Structure formats: C-alpha cells, structure tokens
C-alpha cells in the first residue's frame, strides 16, 4: 500500500509525524517533522520507509478525525521559512483531447504564435526527453518562500491589491537538499497553487506578480514512485452550495513534460542546490474555474481531492486589509 506522511501538532503544541498506509495510520516515534525524518533517512543511507522502520511504530491515529480537529499541518516546512522555496512550472499539462486539438488548430492557423503557445508546443515536442538527453525548457516562476505556505483548513489570503484570488489544483513535488547538494525528492502532495488570474490575463508579463501569493498543500505527502496518472475533482463551495465543480487530470501521462525534465530544469541552478533547503515545486494544471468565467468571492471554500490521497484539501478565500509602508533611506 502507498506510504503517506503527515505532520501533526497536538493541542499542547507538540509536533509529530504520522505514517499512513491504506486506512491505517500511526505516529512515528522519535521525529517531530518530515524534514527531520528525511535527514535521518539520508544519514542512514536508506529511504523514508527504511527510516520509519528504524523508528518503530507508535500509537495508531485516525487522520480523518485529526484533519477535522485542525491538528494536521502542511506535510513539509522548515525551521527558517526563508529556506523553503516555492516555485512552479506552467503550460505543462495536455488537458483534454478536445482542448489539445483546439490549441494545435489555433497554433497552425495563427500567423504568429504567442509566446505561451510556443512554449506549450515546445513542451509537447520535447518535454519528455530520453534518458541522458536535455528536454525542452518549461515556463518557470517563483512563488515565494515558507512564509506563504499554508496547510489544510487554513485560509488562502489574497492581498488587498489583488484583482483575483483563484484556485489551481495540482501536484507539488517536495525536495530536501542534502549536505553534498543532492536534491532528494521526498514525494508529492495535493496542492492549490493560488494565483491572481485577472492580473495575469491583463498582461502576460505580469505573470510574476500574479504568482506572488500564498499556496496550500494537502495534509499527505505521497512517498514512492511518482504517479503516472491522477484524476481528481476541484470544487468551489459558496454559502454551503457547490457553485463550480470540474475534474482535473495530472500525473506524467497527462503532461507534456516528464517530471524528470521539470526537475532537471529547476535544479540545474546551483542556487537551488544549497544544503538543508526545502523546495516545494508546483507541476502545473489544466483546470481553472477562472477559465469557466467564475469570479471567486471572499468566503468561498476551495476543495481539491484525488486518489490515492485519502484526505481532501480545503481552504477558504480571505482577503488581507490594505497595508501602508514607507521606504526609508539610511
């Protein structure tokens, strides 16, 4: 059964790690974070499952109850949030066959392709290179650091100046950089790569601004081989009713890039191979309520679910009050 790791914080503030397989879950003795467990695995020369086996099995726990009680955190964090990078890649998913055919027809008919279309088609042509070859470079963006990472149940807070706060249901890869600069993939999570789509639509050169927002991770870190295919549901709840719902597809079979190619183009930069750092890398999506004309409202609840993750990711939309500041010269 697939191994999933969760981070737990009790009412007294004590943190723990939970290992779940199927419907069974238990605390992992001796570690208080997934990062600490990963460091233990690297030091032992084993994998995460091996490190858990070395720790032994603690008390059983019901993760559904713990989620409802608000005691599950994002499954990764860093003691210094500035050493957790949030980044992502876009235009990586094929979407439905109808949408893909439409994009190709438009690309063929256009006198001049847009930059977005060129990147998409380059990914289709060269995003899954053979082993040892260099594939097409994807669109890449910086999202923020650990200060912008929220867990299940926490609000996704849009800044006062934002034009929109919209969901992006996808997978995020979680990585720890070892002492020798090696990136270790710990697994993947369900994620909501929350963005400002109105700002992005106004001018694609404002993509960088639209991405500097919070992001949410589901409670479970899926350990082991990367999923070939994920099919889930993305919903928006408003005043107790579902106002939008759509399936979304992810996993390598539904992508124009391989995970390995996306990883290679991220970690080729030495900046991103600094010992001890954590990386949360969002792999992209093809499903947005914004594309269907939905305008989100404060109080809306985003819900994302997909097997083999047992728990949904739910986050309400909030908006921060306007802030003032002044730059002072020294």
N, C-alpha and C positions, 0 to 999 in steps of 0.2 A: 504493500500500500504506500501511496505517496506520502513522504515526510513533509510536514509543515511546521514552521517555527513561529511562535508568537511571543510578544513581550507583555508582561503583566505588572501592574502596580496595585498593591493592596491598599486598603483604606488608611493604613498607617504609613504609607509611602514606600514600603519595602518593595523592591523590584525583583522579578523572577523571569525565567524563560520557561515556556511551555512547548513540549514536543507533541504533535498530534499526528496520528495515522488513522485514516478512516474516521470512525466516530469516537475513537478512544484518544484521550489526551491526558498528559501527566506533567507535573513540574519536573524540571531538570535540576538536580541538586548542584550547588557549588558555583553557579554562574548567575549574574544579575542582568546580563544583556546578551543579545545575539552577537554583538561585536566581540564581547569577551569570549563567547563560545567559539567564534571563528578564530580568534587569536590562539585559543587553546588547540584547536584543530591544526592550525599551521605549525605551531610549536611541536606538536606530537607527530607531524608528518602524516596525518590522516585526513579524512573528510569530516563533514559535520556529523554524519551518522556515527562515525567512529568516536568522535569526541563525546557525543551523547552517551554512547555505550560505556565509555570510560567513567562518566559521571554517575551512572546508575539511574534508577528510576525512582522518582519521588511520588508524592501523593497524586491521585487522579483528580481531574478538574473538568468541569463542564464549560467548554468555551462559549457555548451559546448563552449560558447564564452570565458568564463574565463579561461578554460583549454588552448584554442588556444592562448590566450594572455599571457600565462605563469604566471597567478596570483593564481593558485591553488597549495598548498603545500602538503607535506605528511600529512595525516589526524591525525597524532599524533606526538608530540615532547615533550621535557622537557626543562625548562629554563636552566638547567645544564645538558648538554648531557651525562655526566658521570653517571647520574642517570636514563638513559634509557638503558636497557639491550636488546641486540638482541641475541636470541638463537633459536635452532630448533631441530627437530627430523627427522630422516631418516628411510628408509625401512618401511614406514607406509602405503603405497598405494598398492592396489592389482594389479593395471594395467589392461590390457585387459585379457579376459579369456584365450586367447592363450598364453600370456606371463606367466600367473599364472600357467597354466598346464605345461608349459615348465620348470618353476622353480621347481615345485613339482617332475617332472620326473627326472630332474638332481639331485635333493636332494636325491631321493630314490636310484639313481644309484651310487652316489658317495660313495667311501669307507670312506671318511672322509669329513664331511660337513665343508664349510668355516664358519668363524665367522659371516659373513654377512648373509649367508643362515640360520644359526641357529637363529639369531635374527629375520629374516623375518618370519620363521616358528613358532617361539615362539609367535610372534605377531598375526599370523593367528589363533593359538590355544587359546591364552589367552589375546588378546589385547582389547577385549570388555567384561569386567567382569560385572557380575550382580551388582546391586546397593549394596554398603556396602562391596564388595569384592575388593581385590587388584589384578590388572591385570598385565600382563607381562610388564616388563620394556623396553622401547624403546631405540634405539640408540639416543644419545643426543649430541649436540655440542654447543659451544659458538661461536658466530659470531662477536661480537664486542659491541660497545655502540653507543650512539646517534650521535657521530661524523661520523659514517659510514652510516647513514640513509639518503637516497635521495628521493626526491619526483618525481611526474610525470614530464617528459620532461627534467629532469636533467641527465647529463651523468653518467654512471656507469664507474668509473675509476679504471682500473686494475693497480697494482703496477708494476714498471719496471721489477722486478724479477719474475713476474708471468709467468707460462708456458701456461696459457689459461685463457680466460675470457668467461664463458658460462652462459646461462640463466637457471633458474629453475622456471617455472611457478607454482604458488601455492597460498594457502591461508595463511594468517598470523593472529593470534589472538592478540588482543590489550588489555592490562590489566593495571589497576591502583591499587596500594596497598593502602588501607585505613589506617586511623590513628591507628586502632587496629590490623593491619597486615592482614586484609582480602583482598584477591585478588578479584577485581571486573573486570569481563570481559565487555569491552565496545562494542566489536563487532569484526568483521573480515574484512580484506582488501584483495584485489588482491595484489600479491607480486611477485617480481623477486628476488629470493634468489641466487644472483650472486655468482658463485664459480669457482674454478680452478680445472677442472676435470682431466687434464693431471697430475697434481701433485698428486691428489687423486689416480689415476689409477696406478701410479708408485709404490706406497706402501700405503696400506690402513691405516697404522699407521701415515701417513701424512695427514689424513683427517682433523685434527685440523688446520694444516697450510692452507689447501685448502679452508677452510671456513672463514678465517680471511680476509674478503673482504667487500666491500660496499654491500648494498641491497637497493632495491627500493620498495616503496609502491604506489599503485594506489591512486587516489585522494579521493576515497569514503570509509568511514567506514560504513559497513553494520551492523545495530543495530537490536537486537532481537534474535529470535531462530537461532541456528546455522544451516547452510544449510545441508540438508540430501544429496543433490546431486548437484554438479556444473559441467557443461560441457562448456569448453571454447576452444579458439584457441590460439596457440603460433606460432609466426612468426619471421623470420629474414629478414629484408629488407637490400639490398646492392645495392648501386648506383641506387636507385629508383625501383628496382625489388625485388620481393619476392623470396629468394633463398631456403627457407625452411619453411614449414608450417605443423602443426600437431595438432589434437585435444588433449586436456588433460582433465582428469577427477579428481574431488576432491569431498569433502563432505564425510560425515561419511559412506554412502552406498558404497563408492569406496575405503574405507580404511580398513586396518587390525586392526587398533586401534580406539577406540572411542575418541572423543575429550576429554571427561571427564577423560579417562585414561592418555592421554598425559598431561593434566593439572595437574592431581594428582601427576604424577612423576616429574613434574617441580617444582611445588610449595610446595612439601614435604620438600624442603630445606629451612630452616629459612632465609638463606641469601637472598632468592628471595621473602621474605615477609616483606621487610623494608618499613615503611610508606612513601608515596609520590613517590616511584619509579614507573617508567613505564616499562612494559615488552612487547616486540614485539617477538612473538614466531611463527616460521615458521613450518607449519604442514607437509611439505614434498610433493613430486611429483613422478610421474612415467614416465614423458615425458621430454626428453632432446634431443636437436639437436646433442649433442656430441655422444649420443648412435647411431645416424644415420651417424656418420662419418663426421659431419660438423665441420670445423675449422673456428672459428669466426675471424673477422678482425676488426681492428680499423676503426671506421666509420659505422659499422653495426648498425642497429637500431632494438632492441628487441621490440616486440609488443605482449601484452597479453590482451585478452578480454574475458569476460564471463558474462552472465546474472546471477543474476539481477543487476550487476553493469552496469551503463549506460555509463561510460567512459572507454576507453582503457588505459592501462599503456604502455607508450613508453619511452624508454631510449636508447641513443646511447652509443656504446662502445668507451671508451677513454683509453689512457694509460699514466700514470704519468711518468715524467722524472726520471732518476736514481737519487737517493739521497745519500749523504755521511753523516756520523756522526761519532762521536768518543765518547767512554765511558771514563769519567774522574774519577779518584779516588780522594776522598776528604780526 
